[in-house]
Amino acid sequence: MQSTESISKTSDETYGLGVSLGCSLTGGEVVLLYGGLGAGKTLLAKGILDALGFDVDEVTSPSFALVNLYKTEKFDVYHIDLWRLDGPGKAADAVGLDEILENQRAVTIIEWADRLRDHAIVNKTIKILIGGDGDDARRITVTV
């Protein structure tokens, strides 16, 4: 596994990282997003979807829906938010993650990925840890 670290001083830079990542996707990847409330997880997801040609004005945090499906020309993109699923049950089961991951044409973006705990993911994973909040610069570590 290879890690790269960058400092994002603005929301535009965080968004741009998402765009760069979105341009590199080939299908079947799972993007695991880690970071506190307001860290920029949804903003990064919007950048990914922008790179895939989806109207970012239509991208919203799936905090209450749990899963949003966005169909792009290249991929189906499942945007999952596990924030509300921190109880004793398995978050992966609550959103049907194993079934979603069977779609090799799909890209799956998971916010609050720490809620997955020890759930095994066999797909290629990209782990993104976003540190910082508020007006602070973000330290973003991407591990592939």
For each residue, the residues with C-beta under 8 A, 3 or more apart:
1: 143 144
2: 143 144
3: 141 142 143 144
4: 141 142
5: 139 140 141 142
6: 17 139 140 142
7: 137 138 139 140
8: 13 14 17 40 137 138 140
9: 13 137 138
10: 13 14
11: 14 15 40 43
12: 15 16
13: 8 9 10 16 17
14: 8 10 11 17 18 40 43 44 47 130 138 140
15: 11 12 18 19 43 44 46 47 50
16: 12 13 19 20 47
17: 6 8 13 14 20 21 44 47 140 142
18: 14 15 21 22 43 44 45 46 47 48 49 50 51
19: 15 16 22 23 47 48 50 51
20: 16 17 23 24 47 51
21: 17 18 24 25 31 44 47 48 51 126 128 142
22: 18 19 25 47 48 49 50 51 52
23: 19 20 51
24: 20 21
25: 21 22 29 48 51 52 74 75 107
26: 29
27: 74 75 104 105 106 107
28: 104 105 106 107 123 124
29: 25 26 107 108 123 124 125 126
30: 101 107 108 110 121 123 124 125 126
31: 21 45 48 107 108 109 110 125 126 128
32: 110 113 116 125 126 127 128
33: 41 44 45 109 110 111 112 113 128 130
34: 112 113 114 127 128 129 130
35: 39 40 41 129 130 131 138
36: 39 133
37: 133
38: 133 134
39: 35 36 130 131 132 133 138
40: 8 11 14 35 43 44 130 138
41: 33 35 44 45 111 112 130
42: 45 46 59 60 61 111
43: 11 14 15 18 40 46 47
44: 14 15 17 18 21 33 40 41 47 48 128 130
45: 18 31 33 41 42 48 49 59 79 109 111
46: 15 18 42 43 49 50 56 59
47: 14 15 16 17 18 19 20 21 22 43 44 50 51 56
48: 18 19 21 22 25 31 44 45 51 52 77 107 109
49: 18 22 45 46 52 54 56 59 70 72 77 79
50: 15 18 19 22 46 47 53 54 56
51: 18 19 20 21 22 23 25 47 48
52: 22 25 48 49 72 73 74 75 77 107
53: 50 72 73 74
54: 49 50 58 59 70 72 77
55: 58 59
56: 46 47 49 50 59
57:
58: 54 55 70
59: 42 45 46 49 54 55 56 68 70 79
60: 42 68
61: 42 81 111
62: 65 66 67 68 79 80 81 111
63: 66 81 83 84
64: 84
65: 62 68 81
66: 62 63 80 81 82 84 85 94 95
67: 62 78 79 80 95 96 100
68: 59 60 62 65 78 79
69: 76 77 78 79
70: 49 54 58 59 76 77 79
71: 76 77
72: 49 52 53 54 75 76 77
73: 52 53
74: 25 27 52 53
75: 25 27 52 72 105 106 107
76: 69 70 71 72 103 105 106 107
77: 48 49 52 54 69 70 71 72 106 107 108 109
78: 67 68 69 100 106 107 108 109
79: 45 49 59 62 67 68 69 70 109 111
80: 62 66 67 95 97 100 108 109 110 111
81: 61 62 63 65 66 84 110 111 112
82: 66 85 86 91 95 110 111 112 113 115 116
83: 63 86 111 112 115
84: 63 64 66 81
85: 66 82 89 91 94 95 112 115
86: 82 83 91 115
87:
88:
89: 85 93 94
90: 93 94 117 119
91: 82 85 86 94 95 97 115 116 117 119
92: 95 97 98 116 119
93: 89 90 96 97
94: 66 85 89 90 91
95: 66 67 80 82 85 91 92 100
96: 67 93 99 100
97: 80 91 92 93 100 101 108 110 116 119
98: 92 101 102
99: 96 102
100: 67 78 80 95 96 97 103 106 108
101: 30 97 98 106 108 121 122 123
102: 98 99
103: 76 100 106
104: 27 28
105: 27 28 75 76
106: 27 28 75 76 77 78 100 101 103
107: 25 27 28 29 30 31 48 52 75 76 77 78
108: 29 30 31 77 78 80 97 100 101 123
109: 31 33 45 48 77 78 79 80
110: 30 31 32 33 80 81 82 97 113 116
111: 33 41 42 45 61 62 79 80 81 82 83
112: 33 34 41 81 82 83 85 115
113: 32 33 34 82 110 116 127
114: 34 117
115: 82 83 85 86 91 112
116: 32 82 91 92 97 110 113 119 121
117: 90 91 114
118:
119: 90 91 92 97 116
120:
121: 30 101 116 125
122: 101
123: 28 29 30 101 108
124: 28 29 30 144
125: 29 30 31 32 121
126: 21 29 30 31 32 142 143 144
127: 32 34 113 141 142 143 144
128: 21 31 32 33 34 44 140 141 142 143
129: 34 35 140 141 143
130: 14 33 34 35 39 40 41 44 138 139 140
131: 35 39 138 139 140 141
132: 39 136 137 138 139
133: 36 37 38 39 136
134: 38
135:
136: 132 133
137: 7 8 9 132
138: 7 8 9 14 35 39 40 130 131 132
139: 5 6 7 130 131 132
140: 5 6 7 8 14 17 128 129 130 131
141: 3 4 5 127 128 129 131
142: 3 4 5 6 17 21 126 127 128
143: 1 2 3 126 127 128 129
144: 1 2 3 124 126 127
